């Protein structure tokens, strides 16, 4: 009987192609949106996890309280705070970083770019601990003034012509020599410029401001314990709590939880399309029942039972949901891969790698099938309860 029901449903859909397409459209949109959003969310989570794994589990960050986005400008931390952190037992080094936006000129083109400043004596060690790599040239050394290194994407795409090692750029109308090109770190944006802290202090007229303190924990010490000691020491030294201390696990946990909430909200919004799609299937099935009332009467007159009539229409509504789910998965996978290409080539976010979860695909297909079946329950029951005499007399 199942085979006959499937054949009957496929024949019905083939005779009403436009209606079948419009009936499935809501399911297609809903499933495509869910697959796209969940895949992008998983891709971002994997990218963040991969990036943090490169940085090691022994790096602590001290940031201004309530920081959102890249740490730039004077936001509450000072060199005195860095000095306090350096004295904490278990700290191998505590290096202040200062960041700001600056006017950058190269080859008659002018842009505003992010400039980050580190102590030259620590820059090699810090960047190696953070998993950063040089493609060409080198980083500046301790006390080396007038030198910078930049990210690859800024070197290649930041200006009209490519910036090379030994090129000269102007930052806030002051000349700097590019001594190295750094591999892209994968974050969106045009890239960044890194300069020596003393140059930074002079250029931006910030004598003791710090945007971020990068702390490395000595081998053998627990990162979480050292972070707690740093927090206690800073709180006593500053007499306030206008700062935050993050371990890699805390940062990763916060980012993934935020992504999870955003993904859940967007998926819930996308699920509204499934409700709309289910309503479309229900409406179409009611129309099908009305159009086939005489056929139902004939089938009942020759001995068809209520459950057989019920199964015919229930299977048809399930096929609507399942086919809509299959098309939605294909569209969703395509949109996810398109988003990956745009992120990589349009915004330089090379860390985003979309991997389609087989369990997600199977889950949404099962879900779309049962959505279709559920939407067809009432129309199918109506068809099954028709009396043969009334059905045969229906015009």
Steps between C-alpha positions, in 0.01 A plus 500: 500500500787737576637458148160583350467803727842629392421445132164673543667800672774534238246483218290767670802729547612452140161617373512812719864609473448870572282431802746239626787749469312776682388251766858397574646852481451581869666173602789565257561850640479386862731200460748700287513774764554254785774307315675824403485657845602186691786429255628857524473490878694173517757637254557811709524295819755268339697799373508660844597172667779445247634852546499470878673162486792669322536751781561240766333456835753707696415847367290731717354831384428798724257740333293806597162409648224470245735494201319434171699449183875550449682652800590852385550839662516616860237294677621479859812283517846649556865397504472489881247219465745310280769547767268354765427196282871440429563452872240225542652161576468266204506775236773450240435834335228768496523716191283809448346567162355825372278530195352789306362593161731714292527669162725288277635612162667294230540578131278810509219302663378578849307267733416473867645177638545322831843544658609278790811566706718258698826516688772409250681281754198271527334519159661184356419292805144628527414443135649152501299415812188630323568276200579785261736441206713721276477456122781733406754710684505522878353673802662807649738460795535670837530877465477483121326826409328583174433135404170314461374166373157450344255223417503338157149612404585862570823465304319355198157661510519796736623745239505545123843341475654220706703590807830314505773447758715816509209711371433829679158591634385812682306467825354826628738678257807328645713271284541133596685218330328162451737231628268199477179356359299286741269212410131586523353406835161426342295776662276713277620846404785654307773377731717686749828682543732423792755750628738544792346635820728804526403613151138451597527713815652782302267471202172490694619705800402230747760474773366216713172378346462127440224335297582139594749308713615164362617264774683170458487254789814311599513128437373304798253766617125469461370768261169541682674539838744761367210689340325512836813635673540765229142609551548531878829692469363743241184563698704594808749711302235689301233510773237426235370218283508679164686218329449137405740204499438230242652156454474338154230264630290792626532692175418195293205417722359853472539514124348157438208570734428828320516323165273226632237749618511696174480180295206372708309828462557516125405134461181561699416788266574276202271234648210739448540424130439134582174593672401701193606206282290264710199728460559499124505119491182484708322745271614313189391164644154636583475615138614156381235331712229722352623439145507122550178461690339295222818288470480432875137397456592257222783347706271454799227355279737226379611412853773745605514537878531826696861425601594448134352836400671657801838353404475627140465863603732471799778356283448777243534773763810325640656492152435875466691554823782259415561631146486856632757398762733348239486813285544715812812305603652543152424874505628534858828322422546719192436820698740386775779436251427834329527674838838329555628621163379857570658494848835380365529703180276795583593569863827308544357278776694188406420305817138433407473141376151364440458130571155355451395282792340176377289478816369851432399398145328182620333688784349773281383244242321298767362821648373626164337162427314497830407867454339402171324201655374706793369768263309235307333332798177703502448504120570124495251435779241705315557289187481174696169593667321582176195279441503322162152624402580863584835479325350356179231770494758780551522747209 
